[in-house]
Amino acid sequence: MNDPRGNESLAYEERVVESRDDVNATLKAMSKCNLFIVGRNAAVASLVSSTDCPELGPVGGLFSSSDFSTTASVLVV
């Protein structure tokens, strides 16, 4: 496996959000990404509205909603 360090096409970002608007703004700002890896942590559930897919977690549920459009892959861990 190749070492990804020094590869400008790879980036890791961790963002802390404090409100529902922060969640939406952060995801839209990162809309050019090809892959999102998100957790299912219930602690952020109050930051997003109810979801049709609770197994995806609150942020993963946003990706599956009609409110967010992306061609990126989403991995929920």
BATI-31383 format. One record per residue: residue in one letter; x, y, z of N, C-alpha, C in turn. Coordinates in steps of 0.02 Angstrom, whole numbers, plus 32768, in hexadecimal, padded with zeros to 4 digits. Layout:
BEGIN
AXYZXYZXYZ...
# end
This chain:
BEGIN
M802A7FC68000800080008000802C803E8000N801B806F7FD8804280AC7FD4803780D88011D806A80FD80248066812B805C8042816B8045P8009817D80647FE281B7804D800081FA8060R803181FC808D804F823C80A1806F825E8064G8064829E805F808082C38026805382C27FE9N801C829D7FEC7FED829B7FB57FBA82D37FBEE7FBD83067F937F9283407F9B7F4883307F8CS7F3A82F77F707EF482E67F617ED182C97F9EL7EF682BC7FD47ED982A380127EDB82D88048A7EA582DD806D7EA3830D80A57E7682F180DCY7E88830381197E6082EF81527E4B832F8175E7E0A833681827DF1836F81A77DC0835781DBE7DC6837282157D958364824A7D7883A7825ER7D3783AC825C7D1583EB826C7CE983E382A9V7CE9841482D47CBD8415830E7C85844782FFV7C47843083067C0E845A82F87BE484628338E7BC2849A833D7B9B84A883797B5184B3836CS7B3E84B4832E7AF784BF831F7AE5849C82DER7AA5849782D27A8C847882957AA4849F8258D7AA584E1825D7ABD850A82257B0784FD8218D7B2E84F1824D7B7584E182457B7E849F821FV7B54846E822F7B58842D820C7B4C843781C2N7B16845981B17B058463816A7B3B848C8146A7B5384C181667B8684EB81477BC784C5813DT7BD9849C816D7C17847581697C1384428130L7BDB841F812B7BD383EE80F67BD3840F80B1K7BB2844880AB7BB1846B806B7BF684858059A7C1D849B808A7C6084B4807D7C8E847C8066M7C7F843F807A7CA8840580687C8983DE802ES7C5D83FD80087C3783D97FD57C6283BE7F9BK7C9F83D67F937CC983BE7F5D7CF0837F7F6FC7CE783677FAC7D09832A7FC17CEC82ED7F9DN7D1482BA7F967CFE827C7F767CE982477FA8L7CFF824E7FE77CF0821C801A7CE6823F805DF7CB0822E807E7CA3824580C27CA2820880F0I7CC4820D81287CC181D9815B7CA381F98198V7C6981E181AC7C4581FF81E47C3381CA8218G7C2B81E082567C1881B3828B7BCE81B38297R7BB6818482BF7B6F817F82CF7B6281998316N7B8D81C183317B8981D883767B4681FB8383A7B2281E183B37AE081FE83C47AE6824183E7A7B21825383FF7B2A829384237B1C82CF83F7V7B2282C783B67B1582FF83897ACE82FE836DA7AA682CF83847A6282C8836A7A3983088372S7A46832F83A67A20836D83B07A3483A2837DL7A6B839983597A8183CA83297A5E83C482E5V7A3E838D82D97A1D8383829979D5836E82A5S79AC83788272796683648279796083198276S792683008284791B82B88283792C829C823ET793E825E823D7954823F81FE7929820281EFD792481F381AF790081B8819A792B817981A0C796C818381AA799B814B81AD79C4814F81EEP79A7813E822779CB814582677A0A811A826AE7A0D80E582437A4980BA82437A8680DD8226L7A7C811482027AB3813A81E67ACE816E8216G7AAB817A824D7ABE81AF827B7AA681F28262P7AAC8225828B7A90826682787AB18287823BV7AF3828482377B1582A381FE7B0E827881C0G7B15823781C77B0B820A818E7AC582118171G7A94821C819E7A4F822781877A488264815CL7A6F8298816A7A6D82D481407A8382C580F9F7AB5829B80F27ACD828980B07A9882648088S7A6D823F80AA7A3A8218808779FA8240807DS79F7827C809779BA82A4809179B982CA804FS797F82E2803D797883097FFF799383508008D79A48363804679BE83A680547A0783AD8040F7A29837680367A71837880277A7E83507FE7S7AA2836F7FB97AB1834E7F7A7AFD83467F72T7B1283097F677B5982FB7F5C7B6182BC7F32T7B9982B87F107BAA827B7EEC7BE082547F11A7BF2826D7F4C7C27824E7F747C0F820D7F94S7C3E81E37FA57C2F81A77FCB7C2E81BA8015V7C048197803B7BFE81A480827C08816280A7L7C37816180D67C43812780FF7C2F81398146V7BFF811581627BE7812181A67C0680EC81D3V7C2B810382067C4B80D482357C2F80DD827A
# end
